[in-house]
Amino acid sequence: MSEYINFIAVGWVVLLWTTVGFAIRRWGPGPARLRTRCPERRARAQLIVLHREGGFGEIYPADVARCSLLGAGPVDCEKACLARL
């Protein structure tokens, strides 16, 4: 009987670490799709923003990778929208 309890305990630990890993991947640093109002063009825009980790547990928007107002090219504006995120 103790073999089954050990198997269940190991299964729960693996499930816990898998859940933590997926949560870090989902909400951790990396690209995220956000919406905001562009302060330069005064229009709503969809952005793909790259987040970075500042300190322990701190995530901040660092760069705009793509903007719906600028098309598929590189983002070459002032990126004042980062202050609004």
Residue frames as qw, qx, qy, qz and C-alpha x, y, z in Angstrom:
[[0.000, 0.885, 0.466, 0.000, 0.00, 0.00, 0.00],
 [0.303, -0.778, 0.089, 0.543, 2.83, 2.44, 0.73],
 [0.427, -0.009, 0.583, 0.691, 4.06, 1.93, -2.85],
 [0.141, 0.689, 0.604, 0.375, 0.83, 3.42, -4.15],
 [0.243, -0.917, -0.207, 0.239, 1.03, 6.36, -1.76],
 [0.442, -0.482, 0.350, 0.670, 4.60, 7.07, -2.92],
 [0.336, 0.293, 0.659, 0.606, 3.47, 6.88, -6.55],
 [0.015, -0.857, -0.493, -0.153, 0.60, 9.30, -5.88],
 [0.366, -0.821, -0.013, 0.439, 2.90, 11.70, -3.97],
 [0.424, -0.230, 0.492, 0.725, 5.45, 11.74, -6.81],
 [0.223, 0.546, 0.664, 0.459, 2.61, 12.30, -9.31],
 [0.138, -0.925, -0.343, 0.090, 1.36, 15.32, -7.35],
 [0.411, -0.652, 0.213, 0.600, 4.85, 16.82, -7.19],
 [0.369, 0.071, 0.622, 0.686, 5.31, 16.39, -10.94],
 [0.076, 0.742, 0.605, 0.278, 1.87, 17.94, -11.56],
 [0.277, -0.882, -0.169, 0.341, 2.71, 20.87, -9.29],
 [0.388, -0.476, 0.378, 0.692, 6.02, 21.64, -11.03],
 [0.298, 0.334, 0.687, 0.573, 4.41, 21.30, -14.45],
 [0.035, -0.869, -0.489, -0.063, 1.71, 23.79, -13.44],
 [0.337, -0.799, 0.053, 0.496, 4.31, 26.23, -12.11],
 [0.432, -0.159, 0.551, 0.696, 6.33, 25.91, -15.31],
 [0.193, 0.570, 0.652, 0.462, 3.32, 26.64, -17.52],
 [0.169, -0.917, -0.327, 0.156, 2.37, 29.63, -15.34],
 [0.383, -0.622, 0.249, 0.636, 5.85, 31.12, -15.63],
 [0.346, 0.105, 0.651, 0.667, 5.81, 30.57, -19.39],
 [0.071, 0.725, 0.632, 0.265, 2.35, 32.14, -19.72],
 [0.189, -0.959, -0.209, -0.044, 2.75, 35.18, -17.45],
 [0.649, -0.478, 0.139, 0.576, 6.52, 35.58, -17.36],
 [0.001, 0.681, -0.296, -0.670, 8.76, 37.74, -19.53],
 [0.380, 0.135, 0.785, 0.471, 8.41, 37.55, -23.29],
 [0.117, -0.144, -0.409, -0.893, 6.01, 38.82, -25.94],
 [0.146, 0.472, 0.761, -0.421, 2.44, 39.79, -25.05],
 [0.062, 0.470, 0.561, 0.678, -0.44, 41.12, -27.12],
 [0.120, -0.512, -0.497, 0.690, -1.83, 44.35, -25.68],
 [0.167, 0.724, 0.471, 0.476, -4.13, 47.19, -26.70],
 [0.294, -0.564, -0.256, 0.728, -3.65, 50.86, -25.94],
 [0.319, 0.919, 0.229, -0.026, -4.19, 54.32, -27.39],
 [0.670, 0.206, 0.066, 0.710, -1.26, 55.72, -29.36],
 [0.208, -0.771, -0.223, 0.559, -0.33, 59.14, -27.92],
 [0.217, -0.306, 0.428, 0.822, 1.20, 60.25, -31.23],
 [0.102, -0.153, -0.708, -0.681, -1.59, 59.29, -33.65],
 [0.422, 0.013, 0.377, -0.824, -4.50, 59.46, -31.16],
 [0.770, 0.084, -0.403, -0.487, -5.89, 56.09, -32.28],
 [0.837, -0.325, 0.398, -0.188, -6.33, 52.64, -30.71],
 [0.456, 0.584, -0.663, -0.105, -3.55, 50.22, -31.53],
 [0.975, -0.215, 0.039, -0.037, -2.81, 46.55, -31.01],
 [0.091, 0.798, -0.588, 0.090, 0.76, 45.98, -29.92],
 [0.939, -0.084, -0.280, 0.180, 3.07, 43.05, -29.44],
 [0.177, -0.873, 0.344, -0.296, 5.17, 44.13, -26.47],
 [0.734, 0.156, -0.580, 0.316, 8.31, 42.42, -25.24],
 [0.579, -0.778, 0.056, -0.237, 8.43, 42.20, -21.46],
 [0.513, 0.420, -0.613, 0.430, 11.63, 41.92, -19.45],
 [0.711, -0.561, -0.398, 0.143, 12.30, 40.92, -15.88],
 [0.040, 0.857, -0.231, 0.458, 13.59, 43.84, -13.83],
 [0.162, -0.462, 0.748, -0.448, 14.10, 42.33, -10.40],
 [0.025, -0.102, -0.988, 0.111, 12.70, 39.33, -8.63],
 [0.130, 0.572, 0.780, -0.217, 9.02, 39.19, -9.48],
 [0.161, 0.716, 0.062, -0.676, 9.04, 42.44, -11.48],
 [0.505, 0.312, 0.645, 0.480, 8.07, 42.39, -15.14],
 [0.108, 0.709, 0.079, -0.693, 8.02, 45.59, -17.19],
 [0.699, 0.655, 0.277, 0.070, 7.29, 46.41, -20.85],
 [0.525, -0.485, 0.316, 0.625, 10.68, 46.97, -22.51],
 [0.040, -0.277, 0.558, 0.781, 10.07, 47.26, -26.26],
 [0.686, 0.452, 0.254, -0.511, 7.35, 47.31, -28.89],
 [0.454, -0.130, 0.785, 0.401, 7.92, 44.58, -31.47],
 [0.085, 0.333, 0.721, 0.602, 4.89, 45.27, -33.68],
 [0.197, 0.387, 0.359, -0.826, 2.17, 47.90, -33.91],
 [0.428, 0.532, 0.726, 0.084, -1.06, 47.66, -35.89],
 [0.194, 0.917, 0.131, -0.325, -0.84, 51.34, -36.88],
 [0.069, -0.738, 0.530, 0.413, 2.57, 50.93, -38.51],
 [0.818, 0.404, -0.301, -0.277, 1.95, 47.76, -40.49],
 [0.988, -0.077, -0.058, 0.125, 4.33, 44.83, -40.80],
 [0.516, 0.620, -0.315, 0.500, 7.54, 46.87, -40.84],
 [0.518, -0.106, -0.546, 0.650, 9.75, 47.76, -37.92],
 [0.266, -0.881, -0.385, 0.073, 8.46, 50.05, -35.19],
 [0.535, 0.216, -0.026, 0.816, 10.30, 53.32, -35.81],
 [0.205, -0.828, -0.213, -0.477, 8.28, 55.78, -33.74],
 [0.067, -0.631, 0.475, -0.610, 9.07, 57.34, -30.35],
 [0.562, -0.184, -0.802, 0.084, 7.34, 54.41, -28.53],
 [0.188, -0.317, 0.350, -0.861, 5.62, 56.74, -26.10],
 [0.771, -0.260, -0.313, -0.489, 2.92, 54.10, -25.67],
 [0.634, 0.029, -0.695, 0.338, 5.25, 52.13, -23.38],
 [0.004, -0.166, 0.479, -0.862, 4.55, 54.67, -20.64],
 [0.622, -0.136, -0.040, -0.770, 0.82, 53.81, -20.86],
 [0.770, -0.004, -0.618, -0.159, 1.24, 50.05, -20.39]]
